[in-house]
């Protein structure tokens, strides 16, 4: 299967090497000119083969020659009697009146999914209206008439970017010229003829917006600033946890929908979509779809097509949703813009946040980046005036910021990682009828199993990592390669039965808490406990309703969730972030700590955050807790500037892995030699060196870092280096890749 992106009358390739097209699978183009422009730019910038980039932008079913699931969905439409029926006749049945109003706005009919999105469960009202003969069942057609057939010529994939503002950070410097070497034969000099999606003046109505809480002055300033922006503008919404960023999103979405525009909202993780989707459903009356990897293939294709045809006016999704075709795009929002999950870490290694900025440029519309803990790169852009900095300094509704307490656990007795001070405060909070949230970013029962007699430990056979004990499944699991082994009954070396778990994960802490607080409902929220579809939503809903006085979880519980009953947050262990090998470790630690702490005291009751640490005097930790994230970020930026690290420089990481340790290192040594021979100028070359975790999934990994204070010289060197590496790397036992703007070095 292939994708047609352009046509030529002649080709320099011999006719016997050209493959004939056996069958055309689509009746209209899947991607518009603007969609292809974004993908082409991303493939060029991140040095990904154009075909791989295009296929990555499509739902899984559209990457295979399978029958389309674009069948007409079932729905409801008005009968003649329903069309003539005055709404006053249903004054005593408001649910039926609302349903009839929605159908009157769509004379051709509304499918079941859209009705449910707009009105919630309205099955009883539909049944009653059908019994009265006011509505009837029908097949609803997607509004394909909104797809225009205007042919536009755009630059071929692999050609240089022409915009002087083509880089993700909206750099005013000239864009370096890129090489067309990555272009497939026959496309290097051609333009692409494609059918573009034309915006329709009669966009589906958004209905009357539902009123929400009154905006405070800071929220109002943010809403007006973004709403009044014309063309491309990038805004940073820097708001403390609980400051009402979501309310700002909702008001901006409502205004965009009133203008007949579509809106794309990106979130970093699937776990954050249910709560946002629920808030949007309560407040926004427009057709919506959710896009993430947890959907079934047919479900995802259907949602994708509804967005591409302009039927869905609001799209909420994770990073891959950045490529969703939206013919009427008028606003982009990236929530938790700092989160590393917005960067794809394998294959097509793109940053959804940075591509969102580029997409807003192409679409000439505003983009809002929201976070309580903005990334240092984003803060630097705001500092230089590239992004407009909007601040929400106070919590919404009069809620107070939580109080921080440091618990020095050195030489202190701990009960499965819980200090006496934390247990005492937990008892007080539970007896007062409030909730406690405990954060431990380590799932499983114990991070290591050891033999008490000979010292054996449960090391993964394929990775330089220890296997985690999951007692619930009686297994040892490697969290890096996924290898699983049955829990041994005796030591594999000395055959001693005295095997003991060391350290604690969420399973072990859960067992301890159930013994300490018998009869108190407890919810554990981690990846192991929320695998079943709908389980995460069920637990979070129950937690918001106060059904669980004790909440225990990993970072799935830390970000974006509104838990009004939580007045105490206990952070069991974040010390590893203070001395991590990655230069971003302290930044990530600070962001996670502030995000977790933000779950406390979000309603009228004050909140407390107790941080257990063995380094209570660490200067960065002290500054963070006493002066806040802004002071921490300013100090961290100063350190980065002195060290010449991003965002004051730009990086590209060349990775290689092989079954034998020497092969990957030898390849990168050759790459270093080639780079030096190409006269790199100001580009620094560090390495090669083994990765922090050298062996993973049975393969030895090494890396070579390229760094420069300016992006242009770095990318110019990469343009010359990659063709030479492709010609050299013919060993099938070796895999290598390049990561532009890497976010992780593990």
C-alpha angles and dihedrals in degrees: 000000000000141000123239110222099163146352134234131188093215137030134194088216116098112259093237089060094054117095118224120232107249099187139356110228102192131057094206134023115282093209132040127221091264091049091052091046091056093047092046091051092047093049090050096046097044092039095238123150107261093233092054091048094051094047091048088057093059130076114260095254092054090056091064131059094248127133112278118254089215091119116147107268123228118255147140135272137180122269119218088264091051092050090054095042113109114227090230087071088068096046091122092050105055093171091056091045092053091049093049090048091054091050093047087057090056108042092176090059139259125251120238094253094053092047091051090048092052102039107017117226103358098155093119092051092048091051092050093048091048091051089054090051093242097120137024141195118267146160109258119216121214110244095257090157086077090069110094127206101221112144113221127184115222131175114280121259110274096027120126119278109251103196116096087216098051100123123095095244091051092244115192091211118104114274112247116244113257130210123251091213092110091060117106116247112276096026101072095091102025131094121225119248109205140157111252127213108246119212114243122223091214099063117172111276119255093210125222111325114241114240119248135184118314113268120242120228095267093049091047092052090051094049093048094046094055095038093052094048114111121206121345117355129152120214131187112211101201105185131160116243110283094019094123103258090151090056089054089051091051094050092048092048091051091052093048091050090050087057090054094252133136122237130211119201118188124199125183100232140031089234091068096053102075095058094045091045090052093049091048092048091053095049110023121066102199137101110279138183133192120216124193140124093264092073123095117255096253091043092052094046091051092051091046092052093047089055094044092051092050092246094117109060097186123045121190116187152136125260098297090058088075088085096051110125110245113176094190100039110163106155138026124197124187112194119203088010091181094063116118089215088077088071117079106228101198140032106002097023101201132151110232090201094055092042089052088058090049092047091052087053092052093045093042093228135123124269127201121204110197130193143135088217108034118201116257089244091057093045089051091053090050090047090054093048097249091117125038107239114224116183133202102189099171135057116253121253095023095289114157126234112257122260116242124221126185117214113199103212097181109129089358123130110247129198103216089324095317118120125216090247092055094046091050093052091045090057092050094049095047092048088052090057096251133121133255125209118199118194124204117157094207121089126199129050101283133356092227141020118210140183110241092207106048103014098244113162130198102258121173113250091219105037140045088247141093122251117245120231112236103188094182089066096028090236143125109227131189108219091202105052100014095238113159131198132179115258106265119234092208139019111282089219109039097014091231114155091213099103116158134188117234123206126359140269129185093278093056094045089050091055091049093049093050089055093045095045105031115190094015111123111243130187122201112200117191138118093275094053099046104048095114115088111262095011095109092050091048093051094045092048091050090047092053089049090054096246092135118052089189123050120185123182155130127251088301085079096041106072134063100343120130109217106169095183096059112105099156128050118186118197107199103188132000099138094109088070092061094065105025121148092234113084088225093057096099092046091052091046092052093047093049093047093050092045092051092044089053091070090072125089098000094147131045093298116087119244136221129201118202114196117196112208144158090208105057092155097054105132096220092049092048092049092048095051097039102037104023137238095301092060091045091050092049091053092045091050090051090053092047091051092052092048094044092235128143132323084035091049139025127239142198121188120208109204129191133177136180142162090257121059097224098050096066093045092047091052092052092046087056090048090053091051091050092048092051090048089055090061099243094199110194094002113113118216117207121189146305096235137153115271118257087259098036099186120044128162089353096304129110113230132203135169143204120206124212116193136174136168089232128049096217100065091042094055092042089058091047090052090058096038102051098061089051091050093049090053091048102043102078097133108111091203089067128075122190138172142171123234116201114207093001117208098190132037099187 
